[in-house]
Amino acid sequence: MKILITGANGFLGLYLVEQLLEKGYEVIATGRGGSRLPFNGRSGFTYASMDFTNMYDVHDVFATFKPEVVIHAGAQTKPDESELNQMETYLTNVEGTVNLLVNAAEIQSFFLFLSTDFIFDGEKGMYKEEDEAKPVNYYGRTKLEAEELVKDYEADWAIVRTVLVYGMPPEGRGNILTIVRDKLENGEVYNVVDDQVRTPTYIGDLARGIISIVEKKAKGVFHLSGKDVLTPYQMAIKLATYLGLDSSLINRVTASNFSQPAKRPAKTGFDISKAKKEIGYDPISFDEGLVKTFFQK
């Protein structure tokens, strides 16, 4: 099976490419500019430079490779940057998705779109796939609009929503755990919110869940996240305890203490019972995720 991945140079892209190659699939990894992935020369791996906001780039890559599956993991994912640069975010998250859908439709590719818990308003928490979406920031609005486009796709499709992804990122990137670790190792005080509830997702679980959907050609919307309900502050304290770092440097704050361009939903987190039942999704605990992040990958 020939699988094309957008955003392949990113956090999720690295894990998806690695797991797919291990399973023997032919992977066309795409991203802006050159490859930053460590798989050059590996059997089954091809990298193609593609800006998916450029319709000509997309057409050329699809015409060349004719992928049976498209995993659209590329996006503008930073809420504050999205709020401040709305035109660019719309071009990336919405119009870029249109370019991919149009070209995928010509060859009837199975299309999997990666979305977010930020399509919800955060009033309820532990959301199911069918719950009403009410984004509270521009990032969430663009991801929801792209979801609606995917649902109109004329061939088979799936939407995967996820929550606060963590793990060991590619070099030069960070996420909540690696940022907190670096701050504490440097003896810096770091503010972490304790009034936003999430079900943090280990990156390896997310990649495995996506691949399971692809292999089963499971259609529809799926919530893939971790099973532990935690605030970012609780995550940070667990990290400090596990790594033997000074937790007194972690300053517990609330969202009202921060001045951020983009509002965050207060309570998200996912009910993952559908994914467990239909694709056998079985995420590890957050404590296990800490071990894999810092010692096992």
Secondary structure, DSSP 8 states (H G I E B T S, - for coil): -EEEEESTTSHHHHHHHHHHHHTT-EEEEEESSS---TTTT-TTEEEEE--TT-HHHHHHHHHHH--SEEEE------HHHHHH-HHHHHIIIIIHHHHHHHHHHHHT-EEEEEEEGGGS-SSS-SB-TTS----SSHHHHHHHHHHHHHHT-SS-EEEEEE-SEES---TT---HHHHHHHHHHTT--EEEESS-BB--EEHHHHHHHHHHHHHHT--EEEE---S--B-HHHHHHHHHHHHT--GGGEEEE-GGG---SS---SB--B--HHHHHHH------HHHHHHIIIII-
